[in-house]
Amino acid sequence: DVSTLMPSPDRERHAEYVGRYERTGEARAIGRIRDVRALRKNGETFPAELAVSEVRVGGERVYTAIIRDVSAYRTASESLKRERDFSERLIETTPFIVLVLDRDARIVRFNRRMSEITGYGLAEVHNENWFERFVAPRDEDRVREIFARAVAGRSVRGNVNAILTKTGEQRIIRWYAEPLRDSDGRIESILCGGEDITEQVRASEEVQRLARIARERERLADLGAIAARLVHDLGN
């Protein structure tokens, strides 16, 4: 019996399946491809695809079945799924912006960090032009030139520009970008990684401001000393 090739519980239910089809004509397996478990002689089960068809010969009903072992395919698929899940978790938990733009600078996707910084969800700005929505006007021409180089196949390393948030605030981002290619080697999109350095820039500007103040105080102190000597000499 063909049920020899089936593990439990399908082995015990096989006759029931066939009987129900012959009584009702309801085809649950016939004419379609099903994912099943099949049984080897040594008792091992393996994933298989089963295709069953029905043929009538001289009034007699004959069934044919094709069973394909898909163990290697399933193993590869599961491995790819694990890799994909890992990549997705990495993209969503990294403290850096991950942004994908197409060749026309339309937004394809970005991660949670981008949403946290800008206040926008992906659904709000998907397929919008990156420059028109996010790039600060003072940086637009320069950033467009850099993006054109990326589309031409060149990497971007450490470009800094301001982006606009939903509230109108500007955040300073240091960018790195690489072109993504399709199976034929053509550049289809640009993968961008961004680091929010706004606080570092503000801290650096504050240090520079304090340094200028200190230098000014020193200059004024020197002028004061000179003035004191002049007053002393004039008094003499």
C-alpha positions as CSV (number, residue, x, y, z in Angstrom):
1,D,0.0,0.0,0.0
2,V,1.2,3.5,-0.8
3,S,0.7,4.4,2.8
4,T,4.0,2.6,3.4
5,L,5.7,5.8,2.3
6,M,3.8,7.9,4.8
7,P,4.6,8.5,8.5
8,S,1.8,8.7,11.1
9,P,-0.8,10.1,11.3
10,D,-1.2,10.3,7.5
11,R,-0.5,6.5,7.2
12,E,-3.5,5.6,9.3
13,R,-5.7,8.2,7.6
14,H,-4.8,7.5,4.0
15,A,-7.7,5.2,3.3
16,E,-10.1,7.8,4.9
17,Y,-8.7,10.5,2.6
18,V,-9.2,8.4,-0.6
19,G,-12.7,7.2,0.5
20,R,-13.9,10.7,1.2
21,Y,-12.7,11.9,-2.2
22,E,-14.5,9.0,-3.9
23,R,-17.7,9.7,-2.0
24,T,-17.8,13.5,-2.3
25,G,-15.5,14.4,-5.2
26,E,-13.9,17.0,-3.0
27,A,-10.2,17.2,-4.0
28,R,-8.0,18.2,-1.2
29,A,-4.8,16.8,-2.5
30,I,-5.5,15.9,-6.2
31,G,-4.5,18.5,-8.8
32,R,-2.3,20.5,-6.5
33,I,1.2,20.4,-4.9
34,R,1.2,19.8,-1.2
35,D,4.0,20.0,1.4
36,V,4.1,16.7,3.3
37,R,6.4,14.5,5.3
38,A,7.5,11.3,3.6
39,L,9.0,8.1,5.2
40,R,12.2,6.3,4.3
41,K,12.7,2.6,4.8
42,N,14.9,3.2,7.8
43,G,12.1,5.1,9.6
44,E,13.5,8.5,8.9
45,T,11.1,11.2,7.7
46,F,11.9,14.0,5.3
47,P,10.2,17.0,3.8
48,A,8.7,16.4,0.4
49,E,6.4,17.9,-2.2
50,L,3.6,15.7,-3.3
51,A,1.7,16.0,-6.6
52,V,-1.3,13.6,-7.0
53,S,-3.3,13.3,-10.2
54,E,-6.3,11.1,-11.2
55,V,-6.6,9.2,-14.5
56,R,-9.5,7.0,-15.7
57,V,-8.7,4.0,-17.8
58,G,-11.5,1.9,-19.2
59,G,-13.8,3.0,-16.4
60,E,-11.1,2.3,-13.7
61,R,-9.8,5.1,-11.5
62,V,-6.0,5.2,-11.3
63,Y,-4.0,7.6,-9.2
64,T,-0.4,8.8,-9.9
65,A,1.8,10.6,-7.4
66,I,5.1,12.4,-7.8
67,I,7.1,12.8,-4.6
68,R,10.1,15.2,-4.6
69,D,12.6,15.2,-1.8
70,V,13.0,18.9,-0.8
71,S,15.3,18.4,2.2
72,A,18.2,20.4,0.7
73,Y,15.9,23.1,-0.5
74,R,14.2,23.4,3.0
75,T,17.6,23.5,4.7
76,A,18.8,26.2,2.4
77,S,15.5,28.1,2.8
78,E,15.7,27.9,6.6
79,S,19.3,29.1,6.6
80,L,18.4,32.1,4.3
81,K,15.4,32.9,6.6
82,R,17.7,32.9,9.7
83,E,20.1,35.2,7.9
84,R,17.3,37.5,6.7
85,D,15.9,37.6,10.2
86,F,19.3,38.3,11.7
87,S,19.9,41.1,9.2
88,E,16.5,42.7,9.9
89,R,17.1,42.6,13.7
90,L,20.5,44.1,13.1
91,I,19.2,46.9,10.9
92,E,16.4,47.7,13.4
93,T,18.5,47.7,16.6
94,T,21.7,49.5,15.3
95,P,22.2,53.0,16.7
96,F,23.0,54.2,13.2
97,I,20.7,55.3,10.4
98,V,20.2,52.7,7.7
99,L,18.6,54.3,4.5
100,V,18.1,53.0,1.0
101,L,17.4,55.3,-1.9
102,D,16.7,54.4,-5.5
103,R,18.7,55.9,-8.4
104,D,16.3,58.9,-8.5
105,A,16.9,59.5,-4.8
106,R,13.4,58.3,-3.8
107,I,13.1,56.7,-0.4
108,V,12.9,52.9,-0.5
109,R,13.3,52.1,3.2
110,F,14.9,53.2,6.4
111,N,15.2,51.8,9.9
112,R,13.9,52.6,13.4
113,R,16.8,54.9,14.2
114,M,15.9,57.1,11.2
115,S,12.4,57.3,12.5
116,E,13.6,58.2,16.0
117,I,15.8,61.0,14.7
118,T,13.4,62.6,12.2
119,G,10.0,61.8,13.7
120,Y,8.8,60.3,10.4
121,G,7.5,56.7,9.8
122,L,8.5,55.1,6.6
123,A,4.9,54.9,5.4
124,E,4.7,58.7,5.6
125,V,7.6,59.4,3.3
126,H,8.0,56.2,1.2
127,N,8.9,56.9,-2.4
128,E,9.3,60.7,-1.7
129,N,12.4,62.5,-3.0
130,W,15.1,62.5,-0.3
131,F,16.4,66.0,-1.1
132,E,13.1,67.7,-1.2
133,R,11.9,66.1,2.1
134,F,15.1,65.9,4.3
135,V,18.2,67.7,3.0
136,A,18.7,71.2,4.4
137,P,18.6,73.8,1.6
138,R,22.1,75.1,2.3
139,D,23.5,71.6,1.7
140,E,21.3,70.4,-1.2
141,D,23.6,71.3,-4.2
142,R,26.6,69.7,-2.6
143,V,24.8,66.6,-1.5
144,R,23.2,66.1,-4.9
145,E,26.7,66.1,-6.4
146,I,27.8,63.5,-3.9
147,F,24.7,61.3,-4.6
148,A,25.4,61.5,-8.3
149,R,28.9,60.1,-7.7
150,A,27.4,57.2,-5.6
151,V,24.9,56.4,-8.5
152,A,28.0,56.3,-10.8
153,G,29.5,53.6,-8.6
154,R,31.7,55.5,-6.2
155,S,31.6,55.0,-2.4
156,V,30.9,57.9,0.0
157,R,33.0,58.2,3.1
158,G,32.3,60.7,5.9
159,N,30.2,63.3,4.1
160,V,28.5,65.6,6.7
161,N,25.2,67.5,6.1
162,A,22.1,68.6,7.9
163,I,18.8,66.9,7.6
164,L,15.4,68.3,8.6
165,T,13.2,66.6,11.2
166,K,9.4,66.6,11.3
167,T,9.5,69.5,13.7
168,G,11.8,71.6,11.5
169,E,14.9,71.0,13.7
170,Q,18.2,70.3,11.9
171,R,20.3,67.3,12.8
172,I,23.9,66.9,11.6
173,I,24.6,63.5,10.1
174,R,27.9,61.9,8.9
175,W,27.1,59.6,6.0
176,Y,28.7,56.6,4.4
177,A,27.2,55.1,1.3
178,E,27.6,52.2,-1.1
179,P,25.9,51.4,-4.4
180,L,23.7,48.2,-4.4
181,R,23.7,46.2,-7.6
182,D,21.3,43.8,-9.2
183,S,22.1,40.3,-10.4
184,D,23.4,41.8,-13.7
185,G,25.7,44.1,-11.9
186,R,23.7,47.3,-12.6
187,I,23.4,49.8,-9.8
188,E,19.7,49.8,-8.7
189,S,19.9,51.7,-5.3
190,I,22.2,53.3,-2.8
191,L,22.7,52.0,0.7
192,C,23.4,54.8,3.2
193,G,24.6,54.5,6.8
194,G,24.4,57.7,8.9
195,E,25.7,58.7,12.3
196,D,23.9,61.6,14.2
197,I,26.8,63.8,15.3
198,T,24.7,66.8,16.2
199,E,25.7,66.8,19.9
200,Q,29.4,66.4,19.1
201,V,29.2,69.3,16.6
202,R,27.4,71.5,19.1
203,A,29.9,70.5,21.9
204,S,32.8,71.3,19.5
205,E,31.3,74.7,18.6
206,E,30.8,75.5,22.3
207,V,34.4,74.6,23.0
208,Q,35.5,76.9,20.2
209,R,33.2,79.7,21.5
210,L,34.7,79.4,25.0
211,A,38.2,79.3,23.5
212,R,37.4,82.6,21.6
213,I,36.1,84.1,24.8
214,A,39.3,83.0,26.7
215,R,41.5,84.5,23.9
216,E,39.5,87.7,24.0
217,R,39.9,87.9,27.8
218,E,43.6,87.4,27.5
219,R,43.8,90.1,24.9
220,L,41.8,92.5,27.1
221,A,44.1,91.6,30.0
222,D,47.2,92.4,27.9
223,L,45.6,95.7,26.9
224,G,44.8,96.5,30.5
225,A,48.4,95.8,31.5
226,I,49.7,98.0,28.7
227,A,47.3,100.8,29.7
228,A,48.4,100.5,33.3
229,R,52.0,100.9,32.3
230,L,51.2,103.9,30.0
231,V,49.3,105.6,32.9
232,H,52.2,105.0,35.2
233,D,54.7,106.4,32.7
234,L,52.5,109.4,32.0
235,G,52.2,110.0,35.7
236,N,55.9,110.0,36.0
